Amino acid sequence: MLGAIIHLLRGVHVGFVLAREGGLAFVDPSQLPPHLRFALRIGRLLERPGLGDGAARLSKALTRLGPSYVKFGQFLATRPDLVGMAAAIDLEKLQDRVPPFPQGQAIRVVETAFGQPLRSLFASFSEPVAAASIAQVHRATVIDPDGTQRALAVKIMRPGVRERFQRDLQAMRFMARVVHALSPQAERLRPREVVEILARSVMMEMDFRLEAAAMSELAQNTRDDTDFRVPRPEWELTGRDVLSSEWIEGIRLSDRAAIVAAGHDSRLLGRTVIQSFLRQAIRDGFFHADMHPGNLFVDAQGRLVAVDFGIMGRLGVKERRFLAEILLGFILRDYKRVAQVHFEAGYVPRHHSVDDFAQAIRAIGEPIHQRRADEISMAKVLTLLFDVTALFDMSTRTELVMLQKTMVVVEGVARSLDPQLDMWTGAEPVVRSWITRNLGPIGRIEGAGRAALTIADVVTDIPDLAVRLKRIMIRLDEAGTGDAHRIENFARQERRRAIWSTLALWGIAIGALVMAFR
């Protein structure tokens, strides 16, 4: 009870700060029930005069509330289904910049993490070059045994930040439950799930070993891509609170003038941005979900280099097929196929009509083909698509929404480099290559092989299940002999069922392989 009162008071404080700084201007009253529309009007009366635009308002409010809420704002930037696309784009501008913590504290964190004095770890160690709510970055150098000197970026956790986040997350969980109680229709947007996703995301961001692992995985996935690379983590100098990685010398993608002055082809670079992202999402199912210009550089060789791997997205095979077939369907104007993909994936309930859904999708797709390719926004098409799916009771798919929002950012970055960029022509080679590889003969054979392995795993588990069943039977028999005969009959039936199940599973496996080679 006391905890609920404390969380309620914190929630009231959050609401007051948001109202005072104009952060409630982001809320669309048309989407609220009458009692919440009334509460919103009351809250708007508390706004201070002379406030800036939406992004500046929310930025000031969230910064005032602390680092947890700054991170929450950045997370909401990946959820346009919750705050709307316009608000999500504004939130993308939210700068996670706070004053650095003292150099002495940073050194203590490093020395505690590795149990050694700083001078034995690094040849040099600079003052902070960038600071955010969770961590700050220093430039350091190390000397290899052969005498080579290398520059590293050393990211250091802000002291006390974990405890602060845990406290604020408890308050957010409480507020999510309150939102659900006041507006049950908000459950479609899954406010409680959103907070849990944020909690997992932040907890992963606060273990730099996991960020290093994400960096390493992305580097492995893209090792054969000649136009994109990822800095190498320095594992010996990485721990939970410290992340060391290769220092990147390059030009930020936000500085187009410097890119052109350095002799790089900005049009080619814009194409690389969109294709690199789609390769990560569709080919690998693991993508950088924070690809704003501050996290992207072009190096001296003209390669795109990404940094900051705290926010990553994953797509399963089903989601990758879903995305690839949707994009190709729009490119080829095959709206019936786009609709069928939604139903096959189970995203749209079966009681709806595929033809009605295809008609709604046609209303999105046909206007595309009346405009020049460079005037078409792929991200806008996906946004409209998700708006239509809401009419057909499609539940929010968190992984697809994160993909959609990342695509909005990626598209903006690509078009800042080449305003005439044809997103669809740039996307088609990646999409068509994946579909040809995975839905063609080779993909079908590999799919059948995976199915056979899965069935084989089930079959090999049957003896173990039989042993467990026998142990249960013995224990029950020891507990009382009255039901022993009945249990024995049950066990006999289960053995027969297991034999027939085994035969059926092998039959399915053989049938799947035959179909694959037809």
Number of C-alpha atoms within 10 A of each C-alpha: 6 7 11 12 10 12 20 17 13 17 18 13 13 20 15 18 21 25 23 20 25 27 25 22 19 17 15 12 15 8 11 15 13 11 10 15 16 12 10 18 12 12 19 17 11 15 19 11 9 6 13 12 13 18 21 18 21 27 25 19 23 24 20 15 16 15 21 22 21 25 23 17 22 20 22 23 27 26 25 19 22 20 17 16 18 13 20 25 19 17 24 20 14 22 17 17 16 16 11 18 15 10 14 9 13 24 15 14 19 24 17 13 15 16 10 11 13 17 10 9 18 15 14 14 20 12 15 19 11 15 19 19 21 23 23 23 23 19 19 21 19 17 14 9 7 6 8 8 12 13 20 26 21 25 25 26 24 20 16 9 15 15 10 13 21 15 12 19 20 16 20 26 19 19 21 21 13 16 17 17 12 13 14 11 14 17 16 14 17 17 20 20 14 18 20 16 14 18 19 12 16 22 15 15 20 22 17 23 20 18 22 26 14 21 23 18 14 22 18 12 18 18 12 10 12 10 17 21 22 23 20 16 23 15 14 10 17 22 18 16 20 25 26 26 22 19 18 18 12 17 20 19 26 17 14 16 11 13 22 13 9 12 10 18 14 20 17 14 22 27 21 18 24 23 23 21 24 24 22 19 23 25 23 18 17 20 26 25 24 28 23 19 18 15 16 21 22 22 18 13 9 21 18 24 22 24 20 20 23 20 17 20 18 20 21 14 14 12 18 21 21 19 24 23 22 23 21 20 18 22 17 11 17 17 25 17 18 23 24 19 21 20 18 12 12 11 16 23 13 10 7 12 15 19 13 13 22 18 15 18 23 19 14 18 21 13 10 19 12 9 10 10 16 15 13 18 18 21 20 16 18 22 20 16 17 20 13 17 20 15 11 18 13 18 16 18 14 18 14 20 19 23 26 25 26 24 22 23 20 25 22 19 22 26 22 19 24 19 14 15 22 20 22 19 13 17 22 17 13 19 25 15 15 21 19 12 14 18 15 11 14 14 16 18 19 15 17 21 16 13 16 20 13 12 17 15 11 13 18 11 11 16 12 11 13 15 11 12 15 15 12 14 17 14 11 15 16 10 11 9 11 10 11 16 11 11 18 15 11 13 17 12 12 14 17 12 12 17 14 12 15 18 13 12 17 16 12 15 21 14 13 18 19 12 12 17 11 6
